[in-house]
Amino acid sequence: MKNSDRAFTLIELLVVIAIIAILAAILFPVFAQAKIAAKKASALTQSKQQATSTAIYMTDSEDVYPLGWGTYSDGTSAYFSWQSVPADWLSASDPDTAYASRSDIINITEPYRKNLDLLEMPGMSNFRPPYAASFYGTRKLKKVGLAYNGDLHGFPASGVAAPSQLPMFTETEGNLNVEGFDTGPNPVLNCDTANAACIYTPVSSSDCAGFGNGTYDYYIYPNASQWVYGKSQIWVYADTSAKAKPIGMNIGGKTDFKTDPYTEYQANAVDSETGWFDQYYCHALLFRPDFDFQTWPTAPVEGY
């Protein structure tokens, strides 16, 4: 038998298989990281376009930030209501929500963005709110993965102390694209105060527990990880810059209010329900338009 006709021995086959397995173990994580990096780059581009659309809108609105939520036909605030995207898809089944949604941040900036699909963030899972199941028909719904800073609701840009520090849009609602609705401002102003304008009211920069107009509330989708791209998510700032921000680095322990939006995290960076309330650790300071870390007092203050 010619040497060239010799078959592989079992040992040789096992060696080849082992080499392939080793190469796969080395390369698969690299491919996975490359895929995450590509999604992150796309998300940064899309988020930046939303920031630019918002900035252009503000030039036409006397330099005032868009509303994070609208009002119902009777004039009451829809601050804790889902806002439909696009606004008109609920017109037949829920006309009041459709009415309020027309002035929501996502819908009101659409003439400047001209593409609602830019709000669907790559790398996120889709989430369809179960309470609205009876409203869904055959219409293709738009998806939104960015959350607006509710403290900027109708707020004048001149009142922002540190534009490069203040988040305007984040992914702090977790790794979910919401179908047919805005993700909702996060945090959101509590606008239940009678005869008070629904706008953030600046308070002392040294006041950790003071939240201006009412209190801040976070609404988080159950079990939604805050890790979207590796251990980071996209944040867009008031100066329209965008970056991937690492968060949730301290699982199960107290976090730093200057770098992390939530006080505590469970496994996989699912925010802890006990960590929503910012009076514990002052995390709402991250979203306050009048706050500047450079002027933060060195002495401890209430709540931190």
C-alpha positions as CSV (number, residue, x, y, z in Angstrom):
1,M,0.0,0.0,0.0
2,K,1.3,3.5,-0.9
3,N,2.1,5.8,1.9
4,S,-0.3,8.4,0.4
5,D,-3.1,5.9,0.8
6,R,-2.6,5.4,4.5
7,A,-5.7,6.2,6.6
8,F,-5.6,8.4,9.7
9,T,-5.2,6.5,12.9
10,L,-7.6,7.0,15.7
11,I,-4.9,8.9,17.7
12,E,-4.3,11.3,14.8
13,L,-8.1,12.0,14.4
14,L,-8.4,12.7,18.2
15,V,-5.4,15.1,18.0
16,V,-7.1,17.0,15.1
17,I,-10.4,17.1,16.9
18,A,-8.7,18.4,20.1
19,I,-6.9,21.1,18.1
20,I,-10.1,22.2,16.5
21,A,-11.8,22.3,19.9
22,I,-9.0,24.4,21.4
23,L,-9.2,26.8,18.5
24,A,-12.9,27.1,18.8
25,A,-12.6,27.8,22.5
26,I,-10.2,30.6,21.8
27,L,-12.0,32.1,18.8
28,F,-15.7,31.9,19.9
29,P,-15.3,34.4,22.7
30,V,-13.5,36.7,20.3
31,F,-16.4,36.4,17.8
32,A,-18.9,37.1,20.6
33,Q,-17.0,40.2,21.7
34,A,-16.8,41.4,18.1
35,K,-20.6,41.0,17.8
36,I,-21.2,42.9,21.0
37,A,-18.8,45.7,19.9
38,A,-20.7,46.0,16.5
39,K,-24.0,46.3,18.3
40,K,-22.6,48.8,20.7
41,A,-21.2,50.9,17.9
42,S,-24.6,50.8,16.1
43,A,-26.4,51.8,19.3
44,L,-24.0,54.7,19.9
45,T,-24.8,56.0,16.4
46,Q,-28.5,55.6,16.8
47,S,-28.5,57.2,20.2
48,K,-26.4,60.1,18.9
49,Q,-29.0,60.7,16.2
50,Q,-31.8,60.9,18.8
51,A,-29.7,63.4,20.8
52,T,-29.2,65.5,17.6
53,S,-32.9,65.4,16.9
54,T,-33.7,66.6,20.4
55,A,-31.1,69.4,20.1
56,I,-32.7,70.6,16.8
57,Y,-36.2,70.4,18.3
58,M,-34.9,72.7,21.1
59,T,-33.8,75.3,18.7
60,D,-37.4,75.5,17.6
61,S,-38.8,75.5,21.1
62,E,-36.9,78.4,22.8
63,D,-34.2,76.1,24.1
64,V,-36.6,74.1,26.3
65,Y,-36.3,70.3,26.6
66,P,-39.1,68.2,25.1
67,L,-41.8,66.9,27.4
68,G,-41.3,63.4,28.7
69,W,-45.0,62.8,28.7
70,G,-48.2,64.6,27.6
71,T,-51.5,65.4,29.2
72,Y,-54.8,63.7,28.8
73,S,-57.7,65.5,27.1
74,D,-59.0,66.7,30.5
75,G,-55.6,68.4,31.2
76,T,-54.3,66.0,33.8
77,S,-50.7,64.8,33.5
78,A,-49.9,61.5,32.0
79,Y,-46.6,61.3,33.8
80,F,-47.0,57.7,34.9
81,S,-48.8,56.5,31.8
82,W,-47.4,54.5,28.9
83,Q,-47.0,56.7,25.8
84,S,-47.8,55.0,22.6
85,V,-45.2,55.0,19.7
86,P,-46.3,56.0,17.2
87,A,-49.0,58.1,19.0
88,D,-51.8,57.2,16.6
89,W,-51.7,53.4,16.7
90,L,-53.9,53.5,19.8
91,S,-56.3,56.1,18.5
92,A,-59.2,53.6,18.0
93,S,-58.9,51.6,21.2
94,D,-57.5,54.2,23.6
95,P,-57.9,57.7,22.2
96,D,-56.9,59.4,25.5
97,T,-53.5,57.7,25.6
98,A,-53.0,58.5,21.9
99,Y,-53.9,62.1,22.7
100,A,-51.4,62.4,25.5
101,S,-48.7,60.6,23.5
102,R,-48.6,63.2,20.8
103,S,-46.4,65.5,22.9
104,D,-44.2,62.7,24.3
105,I,-40.4,63.0,23.7
106,I,-40.3,60.2,21.1
107,N,-43.2,61.3,19.0
108,I,-42.6,65.1,19.2
109,T,-39.0,64.7,17.9
110,E,-40.0,62.4,15.0
111,P,-40.2,65.2,12.4
112,Y,-36.5,65.9,13.2
113,R,-35.4,62.3,13.4
114,K,-37.7,61.0,10.5
115,N,-37.1,57.4,11.5
116,L,-38.7,55.7,14.5
117,D,-36.7,52.6,13.8
118,L,-33.6,54.3,15.2
119,L,-35.1,54.0,18.7
120,E,-34.9,50.2,18.6
121,M,-31.6,49.5,20.2
122,P,-29.5,46.5,18.9
123,G,-28.7,43.8,21.3
124,M,-31.9,44.1,23.4
125,S,-34.8,41.7,23.8
126,N,-38.3,42.7,22.8
127,F,-40.9,43.4,25.5
128,R,-44.6,43.7,24.9
129,P,-46.4,45.1,27.9
130,P,-49.0,42.4,28.9
131,Y,-51.5,45.0,30.2
132,A,-52.0,46.3,26.6
133,A,-52.5,42.8,25.0
134,S,-56.1,43.6,24.1
135,F,-55.0,46.7,22.1
136,Y,-52.5,44.9,19.8
137,G,-53.7,44.2,16.3
138,T,-51.9,43.4,13.1
139,R,-50.1,46.7,12.8
140,K,-46.3,46.6,13.0
141,L,-45.3,48.3,16.2
142,K,-42.3,50.5,16.7
143,K,-39.8,49.6,19.5
144,V,-38.1,51.9,21.9
145,G,-35.0,51.1,24.0
146,L,-33.9,54.5,25.2
147,A,-35.3,56.1,28.4
148,Y,-35.5,59.9,28.7
149,N,-34.3,61.7,31.8
150,G,-37.7,62.8,33.2
151,D,-36.1,65.7,35.2
152,L,-35.6,67.4,31.8
153,H,-39.4,67.4,31.1
154,G,-40.0,71.0,29.9
155,F,-36.9,72.2,31.6
156,P,-34.9,75.2,30.2
157,A,-31.5,74.3,28.9
158,S,-30.1,77.4,30.6
159,G,-30.7,75.7,33.9
160,V,-28.4,72.7,33.3
161,A,-25.3,73.1,35.4
162,A,-23.1,70.5,33.8
163,P,-24.3,69.4,30.3
164,S,-21.4,67.0,29.8
165,Q,-22.3,65.2,33.0
166,L,-26.1,65.2,32.9
167,P,-27.7,62.1,31.2
168,M,-30.4,63.0,28.7
169,F,-31.1,59.4,27.4
170,T,-30.0,56.1,29.0
171,E,-30.8,52.4,28.8
172,T,-31.6,52.3,32.5
173,E,-34.9,50.5,31.9
174,G,-32.8,47.4,31.2
175,N,-32.0,45.4,28.1
176,L,-35.5,45.6,26.6
177,N,-37.0,47.2,23.6
178,V,-40.6,48.1,24.4
179,E,-43.1,47.3,21.6
180,G,-45.6,50.0,20.7
181,F,-44.7,52.3,23.6
182,D,-42.1,54.7,24.9
183,T,-40.0,53.1,27.6
184,G,-41.1,55.9,29.9
185,P,-38.9,58.6,31.4
186,N,-36.5,57.3,34.0
187,P,-36.5,58.8,36.6
188,V,-39.9,60.5,36.3
189,L,-41.1,63.5,38.3
190,N,-44.0,63.0,40.6
191,C,-46.5,65.6,39.4
192,D,-49.3,65.0,41.8
193,T,-48.8,68.3,43.7
194,A,-51.9,70.4,43.3
195,N,-51.5,73.8,41.5
196,A,-47.8,73.1,40.9
197,A,-46.1,73.2,37.5
198,C,-44.9,69.8,36.4
199,I,-41.3,70.8,36.1
200,Y,-38.1,70.0,38.0
201,T,-37.6,72.6,40.7
202,P,-33.9,73.2,41.6
203,V,-33.0,72.6,45.2
204,S,-29.8,73.0,47.2
205,S,-26.9,71.1,45.6
206,S,-26.0,69.9,49.0
207,D,-29.5,68.5,49.7
208,C,-29.3,64.8,49.1
209,A,-32.9,64.0,50.1
210,G,-34.5,67.1,48.5
211,F,-36.0,66.4,45.0
212,G,-37.5,69.6,44.0
213,N,-41.0,69.1,42.6
214,G,-42.3,66.0,44.4
215,T,-40.2,62.8,44.4
216,Y,-38.5,60.8,41.9
217,D,-39.7,57.3,41.0
218,Y,-38.0,54.7,38.9
219,Y,-40.0,52.1,37.1
220,I,-38.0,49.0,36.2
221,Y,-39.2,46.1,34.1
222,P,-39.0,42.9,36.2
223,N,-35.8,41.0,35.9
224,A,-34.3,43.2,33.2
225,S,-30.6,43.2,33.3
226,Q,-28.9,46.6,33.2
227,W,-26.0,45.0,31.2
228,V,-26.7,45.5,27.5
229,Y,-23.3,45.6,25.8
230,G,-21.0,43.5,27.9
231,K,-21.2,45.1,31.3
232,S,-22.2,48.5,30.0
233,Q,-25.1,50.4,28.4
234,I,-25.4,53.5,26.3
235,W,-25.8,57.0,27.9
236,V,-26.4,60.2,25.9
237,Y,-25.6,63.4,27.7
238,A,-27.2,66.9,27.6
239,D,-24.3,68.1,25.4
240,T,-25.4,65.4,22.9
241,S,-22.3,63.3,23.5
242,A,-22.8,59.5,23.8
243,K,-20.7,56.7,25.3
244,A,-21.0,53.2,26.6
245,K,-21.1,53.5,30.4
246,P,-20.1,50.6,32.7
247,I,-22.6,50.1,35.5
248,G,-23.5,47.4,38.0
249,M,-19.9,46.7,38.9
250,N,-20.7,46.0,42.5
251,I,-23.2,43.1,42.6
252,G,-24.9,42.7,46.0
253,G,-23.3,45.7,47.7
254,K,-23.7,49.5,47.9
255,T,-22.9,51.3,44.7
256,D,-21.4,54.8,44.1
257,F,-24.0,57.4,43.3
258,K,-21.6,59.3,41.1
259,T,-21.1,56.5,38.7
260,D,-24.1,54.2,39.0
261,P,-27.8,55.0,38.7
262,Y,-29.0,52.3,41.1
263,T,-28.2,51.6,44.7
264,E,-28.0,47.8,44.6
265,Y,-27.9,45.0,42.1
266,Q,-28.7,41.4,42.1
267,A,-27.0,38.8,39.9
268,N,-26.6,39.7,36.2
269,A,-27.0,43.4,37.1
270,V,-30.8,43.1,37.7
271,D,-31.4,46.1,39.9
272,S,-32.6,45.3,43.4
273,E,-36.1,46.4,44.3
274,T,-34.8,47.6,47.6
275,G,-32.4,49.9,45.6
276,W,-35.0,51.9,43.7
277,F,-35.4,54.6,46.4
278,D,-32.7,57.2,46.0
279,Q,-33.1,58.8,49.5
280,Y,-31.0,55.8,50.6
281,Y,-27.9,56.6,48.6
282,C,-28.6,59.8,46.6
283,H,-28.5,58.3,43.1
284,A,-31.1,60.7,41.8
285,L,-28.4,63.4,41.9
286,L,-27.1,61.9,38.7
287,F,-30.2,63.1,36.9
288,R,-30.7,66.5,38.5
289,P,-30.2,69.3,35.9
290,D,-28.9,71.7,38.6
291,F,-26.3,69.2,40.0
292,D,-22.6,69.5,39.3
293,F,-20.1,67.0,40.9
294,Q,-17.5,69.7,40.9
295,T,-19.5,71.7,43.5
296,W,-20.5,68.7,45.6
297,P,-19.5,69.3,49.2
298,T,-16.8,67.1,50.7
299,A,-18.6,66.8,54.0
300,P,-21.2,63.9,54.3
301,V,-24.8,64.9,53.8
302,E,-28.1,63.4,54.8
303,G,-28.9,60.1,53.2
304,Y,-25.4,59.2,52.0
